[in-house]
């Protein structure tokens, strides 16, 4: 009898764990984007370093990456004195984020939370065209987009954002500045303070992001003039017009319940069969969705029918047209 009761208790624990696992929601960091969105991706920067010596180098964006010697797990066929390739990409503007397909949201207590970004970067290392991992942490220092505000640091692991710690803010003085106009005072020319975000424990070669969690709410809308085919889904991206907040999704339905950050002004760009349309300047509700509530018409602010006017995606190739289309009034 005791053995039976013990078996019953174990079975209940396993069953409960299965239910908990099945109900757990995920928030994928990266989503594929239509090829046209890659037109405005930030440039990939490549550096070649000797992994047997301490290395510090500056990127085109003014970031500093410090890699101590013996930081990599090198393959058995590594030849001493040969170089390791570092691929680096930095995201500072909304257009950069739109090209990435990387959503800024995490799951906390099984609830989706938006992330308010202060900069994102991707870093990889390759030896003879094959990726290699880190053995020991490296350090990065990035120019601070929003000085004075403390941010968390997240990294992508298994296509989800994972909290990695908090960053420290520092200021560095650079002198002199010869690129400033002569009319600017000598004091300003000689003392140019640049604020940075610094993190000394970069332990994975992946995507990293400085963020503050922001509560979510949701919008419900219907797109009556779109007829989706079975083979083609609708792509859309929700982005803030004032902050670095963004999400991406593919949908097989024209009735959408969309997660958005609270108390923000957002735009939504849609893509379908090589055409784009946009809804601009939506004020999101100030009240959060609330713990345990799901995306549904009952829980979301209903924006009703939205008639989309699609145009050729070619307009996104021209910089002036693209900026006006995405950010103009």
C-alpha positions as CSV (number, residue, x, y, z in Angstrom):
1,X,0.0,0.0,0.0
2,X,2.8,2.4,0.9
3,X,4.5,1.7,-2.5
4,X,1.3,2.4,-4.3
5,X,0.8,5.7,-2.5
6,X,4.4,6.7,-3.2
7,X,3.8,5.8,-6.9
8,X,0.6,7.9,-6.9
9,X,2.4,10.9,-5.4
10,X,5.2,10.7,-8.0
11,X,2.7,10.4,-10.8
12,X,0.9,13.5,-9.6
13,X,4.1,15.5,-9.5
14,X,5.0,14.5,-13.0
15,X,1.5,15.3,-14.2
16,X,1.6,18.7,-12.6
17,X,5.0,19.4,-14.2
18,X,3.7,18.4,-17.6
19,X,0.7,20.8,-17.2
20,X,3.0,23.6,-16.1
21,X,5.4,23.0,-19.1
22,X,2.6,22.8,-21.6
23,X,1.1,26.1,-20.3
24,X,4.4,27.9,-20.4
25,X,4.5,30.6,-23.2
26,X,7.6,31.6,-25.0
27,X,8.7,34.8,-26.7
28,X,11.0,34.1,-29.6
29,X,13.6,36.8,-30.1
30,X,14.3,36.4,-33.8
31,X,11.7,36.2,-36.6
32,X,12.4,36.0,-40.3
33,X,11.7,39.2,-42.1
34,X,10.8,39.9,-45.8
35,X,14.0,40.4,-47.8
36,X,13.2,44.0,-48.5
37,X,13.7,44.8,-44.8
38,X,17.3,43.7,-45.1
39,X,17.9,46.7,-47.4
40,X,18.3,49.0,-44.3
41,X,20.4,46.7,-42.1
42,X,23.3,48.3,-40.3
43,X,26.7,47.3,-41.8
44,X,28.5,44.2,-40.6
45,X,31.9,45.1,-39.3
46,X,34.7,42.6,-39.4
47,X,37.9,42.6,-37.4
48,X,40.9,40.2,-37.4
49,X,42.6,39.5,-34.1
50,X,45.4,37.4,-32.7
51,X,43.7,35.3,-29.9
52,X,47.1,34.7,-28.2
53,X,47.4,38.3,-27.1
54,X,45.2,40.9,-25.4
55,X,43.2,42.9,-27.9
56,X,41.2,46.1,-27.7
57,X,39.7,47.7,-30.8
58,X,37.2,50.5,-31.7
59,X,34.2,50.0,-34.0
60,X,32.9,52.5,-36.5
61,X,30.2,53.4,-34.0
62,X,32.7,54.3,-31.3
63,X,32.3,51.1,-29.2
64,X,35.3,49.5,-27.6
65,X,35.7,45.7,-27.5
66,X,38.3,44.2,-25.2
67,X,39.3,40.6,-25.7
68,X,41.9,39.2,-23.3
69,X,44.2,36.5,-24.6
70,X,43.0,32.9,-24.4
71,X,39.3,34.1,-24.5
72,X,38.2,31.5,-27.2
73,X,37.8,27.8,-27.3
74,X,40.0,27.2,-30.3
75,X,39.7,24.0,-32.4
76,X,42.4,21.3,-32.3
77,X,43.7,22.4,-35.7
78,X,44.3,26.0,-34.7
79,X,47.8,27.2,-35.6
80,X,49.4,29.6,-33.2
81,X,49.8,33.0,-34.7
82,X,46.9,32.7,-37.1
83,X,44.0,35.2,-36.8
84,X,40.4,34.9,-35.6
85,X,37.6,36.8,-37.4
86,X,35.2,38.9,-35.3
87,X,31.9,39.9,-36.8
88,X,30.1,42.7,-35.1
89,X,26.8,44.5,-35.8
90,X,25.4,47.4,-33.8
91,X,21.8,48.5,-33.7
92,X,21.1,52.2,-32.7
93,X,18.1,53.3,-34.7
94,X,14.6,52.1,-35.4
95,X,15.5,51.3,-39.0
96,X,18.3,49.1,-37.7
97,X,15.9,47.2,-35.5
98,X,13.3,46.9,-38.3
99,X,15.8,45.1,-40.4
100,X,16.8,42.6,-37.7
101,X,13.5,40.7,-37.0
102,X,14.5,40.7,-33.4
103,X,11.6,41.3,-31.1
104,X,12.1,43.2,-27.9
105,X,10.0,41.2,-25.4
106,X,10.6,38.7,-22.6
107,X,8.5,36.4,-20.5
108,X,8.3,37.2,-16.8
109,X,6.1,35.0,-14.6
110,X,4.6,33.6,-17.8
111,X,3.6,37.1,-18.9
112,X,5.0,38.8,-21.9
113,X,6.9,42.1,-21.2
114,X,8.1,44.7,-23.7
115,X,11.7,45.9,-23.6
116,X,12.7,49.5,-24.0
117,X,16.1,49.4,-25.6
118,X,19.2,51.5,-25.2
119,X,21.2,49.8,-27.9
120,X,21.7,46.3,-29.2
121,X,24.7,44.5,-30.7
122,X,25.6,41.1,-32.2
123,X,29.0,39.6,-32.0
124,X,30.4,36.3,-33.4
125,X,33.9,34.8,-33.7
126,X,35.0,32.5,-36.5
127,X,38.1,30.5,-37.2
128,X,38.5,29.2,-40.8
129,X,34.8,30.1,-41.4
130,X,33.5,28.1,-38.5
131,X,32.0,29.8,-35.4
132,X,33.9,29.3,-32.2
133,X,32.7,29.9,-28.6
134,X,34.2,31.8,-25.7
135,X,36.3,30.2,-23.0
136,X,36.4,33.4,-20.8
137,X,34.3,36.5,-20.8
138,X,35.2,39.6,-22.8
139,X,34.3,43.3,-22.3
140,X,32.4,45.8,-24.4
141,X,31.8,49.5,-24.0
142,X,29.1,51.2,-26.1
143,X,28.3,54.9,-26.4
144,X,25.2,55.6,-24.3
145,X,22.0,56.5,-26.1
146,X,20.1,57.5,-22.9
147,X,22.7,58.7,-20.3
148,X,21.6,58.7,-16.7
149,X,19.2,55.8,-16.9
150,X,20.1,52.4,-15.5
151,X,19.4,49.5,-17.8
152,X,19.4,45.7,-17.6
153,X,21.4,43.6,-20.0
154,X,19.8,40.7,-21.8
155,X,21.3,38.1,-24.2
156,X,19.7,35.7,-26.6
157,X,19.9,32.1,-25.6
158,X,17.9,29.4,-27.5
159,X,16.1,32.3,-29.4
160,X,14.8,33.9,-26.2
161,X,16.0,37.0,-24.2
162,X,17.6,36.0,-20.9
163,X,18.5,38.5,-18.2
164,X,22.3,38.6,-17.9
165,X,22.8,41.4,-15.4
166,X,23.1,45.2,-15.1
167,X,25.5,47.5,-16.8
168,X,27.6,50.2,-15.3
169,X,27.7,53.7,-16.8
170,X,31.0,55.5,-17.1
171,X,32.2,58.7,-18.7
172,X,35.3,59.1,-20.8
173,X,37.0,62.3,-21.7
174,X,38.5,62.7,-25.2
175,X,40.8,65.6,-26.1
176,X,41.2,67.4,-28.3
177,X,38.3,67.6,-30.7
178,X,39.5,69.0,-34.0
179,X,36.3,68.4,-35.8
180,X,34.3,71.1,-34.0
181,X,33.7,74.5,-35.6
182,X,36.2,77.2,-34.6
183,X,33.5,79.3,-33.0
184,X,32.9,76.7,-30.3
185,X,34.8,77.6,-27.1
186,X,38.2,76.1,-26.5
187,X,36.8,74.5,-23.3
188,X,34.2,72.5,-25.3
189,X,36.8,71.7,-28.0
190,X,39.2,70.3,-25.4
191,X,36.7,68.6,-23.1
192,X,34.3,66.4,-24.9
193,X,32.6,64.0,-22.5
194,X,31.2,60.8,-24.0
195,X,29.0,58.6,-21.9
196,X,29.2,54.8,-22.3
197,X,27.5,51.7,-21.2
198,X,30.0,49.0,-20.1
199,X,29.7,45.4,-19.4
200,X,32.6,43.2,-18.5
201,X,31.0,39.7,-18.5
202,X,30.1,39.1,-22.1
203,X,30.2,35.3,-21.8
204,X,28.4,34.3,-25.1
205,X,28.9,35.3,-28.7
206,X,25.3,36.1,-29.5
207,X,22.9,39.1,-29.5
208,X,23.0,41.5,-26.5
209,X,20.6,44.3,-25.5
210,X,20.5,47.0,-22.9
211,X,16.9,47.3,-21.8
212,X,14.3,48.4,-19.3
213,X,11.2,46.1,-19.0
214,X,7.9,47.9,-19.9
215,X,4.4,46.6,-19.1
216,X,2.3,45.5,-22.1
217,X,-1.2,46.1,-23.2
218,X,-2.9,45.0,-26.4
219,X,-4.9,46.2,-29.4
220,X,-7.5,44.3,-31.4
221,X,-8.0,45.2,-35.0
222,X,-9.5,43.7,-38.2
223,X,-8.2,43.9,-41.8
224,X,-11.3,43.3,-43.9
225,X,-9.7,44.2,-47.3
226,X,-7.0,41.5,-47.1
227,X,-7.7,38.0,-48.4
228,X,-4.8,35.8,-47.3
229,X,-3.9,32.7,-49.3
230,X,-3.0,29.4,-47.7
231,X,0.6,29.6,-48.8
232,X,1.2,33.3,-47.9
233,X,1.0,34.8,-44.4
234,X,0.8,38.4,-43.4
235,X,3.9,39.9,-41.9
236,X,3.8,42.9,-39.5
237,X,6.0,44.8,-37.2
238,X,4.9,47.1,-34.3
239,X,7.4,49.8,-33.5
240,X,7.4,52.8,-31.2
241,X,7.8,56.3,-32.7
242,X,9.5,57.7,-29.6
243,X,11.6,54.8,-28.2
244,X,13.5,51.7,-29.3
245,X,10.6,49.2,-28.8
246,X,9.7,46.7,-31.5
247,X,8.0,43.4,-32.2
248,X,7.6,41.2,-35.3
249,X,5.1,38.5,-36.3
250,X,3.7,36.5,-39.2
251,X,0.0,35.9,-39.1
252,X,-2.4,33.6,-41.0
253,X,-5.4,35.6,-39.8
254,X,-6.6,39.1,-40.6
255,X,-8.2,39.5,-37.1
256,X,-5.2,40.5,-35.0
257,X,-4.7,40.8,-31.3
258,X,-1.4,42.7,-31.0
259,X,0.8,43.1,-27.9
260,X,2.0,46.7,-27.5
261,X,3.8,48.7,-24.8
262,X,1.7,50.8,-22.5
263,X,1.3,54.5,-22.9
264,X,3.2,54.8,-26.1
265,X,2.7,56.0,-29.7
266,X,3.3,53.2,-32.1
267,X,3.1,52.5,-35.9
268,X,2.4,49.1,-37.5
269,X,4.0,48.3,-40.9
270,X,2.4,45.4,-42.8
271,X,4.0,43.3,-45.7
272,X,2.1,41.0,-48.0
273,X,3.1,39.6,-51.4
274,X,5.8,42.2,-52.0
275,X,3.6,45.1,-51.0
276,X,3.6,47.3,-47.8
277,X,1.0,49.3,-45.9
278,X,1.2,51.2,-42.6
279,X,-0.9,52.5,-39.8
280,X,0.7,55.4,-38.0
281,X,0.4,57.2,-34.7
282,X,-1.7,54.8,-32.6
283,X,-1.8,55.9,-28.9
284,X,-1.6,52.7,-26.8
285,X,-3.6,52.3,-23.5
286,X,-2.0,53.3,-20.3
287,X,-3.4,50.4,-18.3
288,X,-1.4,47.1,-18.6
289,X,-3.0,43.9,-19.8
290,X,-2.6,42.4,-16.4
291,X,-1.2,39.1,-15.0
292,X,-2.6,36.0,-16.4
293,X,-4.7,37.7,-19.1
294,X,-4.4,36.4,-22.7
295,X,-4.5,38.3,-26.0
296,X,-8.1,38.3,-27.0
297,X,-10.8,40.7,-28.2
298,X,-12.3,40.8,-24.7
299,X,-9.0,42.0,-23.1
300,X,-7.6,44.2,-25.9
301,X,-8.6,47.8,-26.9
302,X,-10.7,47.3,-30.0
303,X,-9.5,49.5,-32.9
304,X,-12.2,48.1,-35.3
305,X,-11.8,47.7,-39.0
306,X,-8.6,49.1,-40.6
307,X,-8.5,49.5,-44.3
308,X,-4.9,49.1,-45.6
309,X,-3.7,50.8,-48.7
310,X,-0.8,48.6,-50.0
311,X,2.0,49.9,-52.2
312,X,4.9,48.3,-53.9
313,X,7.7,47.4,-51.4
314,X,10.1,49.2,-53.9
315,X,9.5,52.5,-52.1
316,X,11.5,51.2,-49.1
317,X,14.7,51.1,-51.3
318,X,14.9,54.8,-51.6
319,X,16.2,56.4,-48.3
320,X,14.1,59.6,-48.6
321,X,10.9,57.8,-49.4
322,X,11.5,55.2,-46.8
323,X,12.0,57.7,-44.0
324,X,9.0,59.6,-45.0
325,X,6.9,56.5,-45.3
326,X,7.9,55.0,-41.9
327,X,8.3,58.2,-39.8
328,X,6.6,61.1,-41.6
329,X,3.2,62.4,-40.5
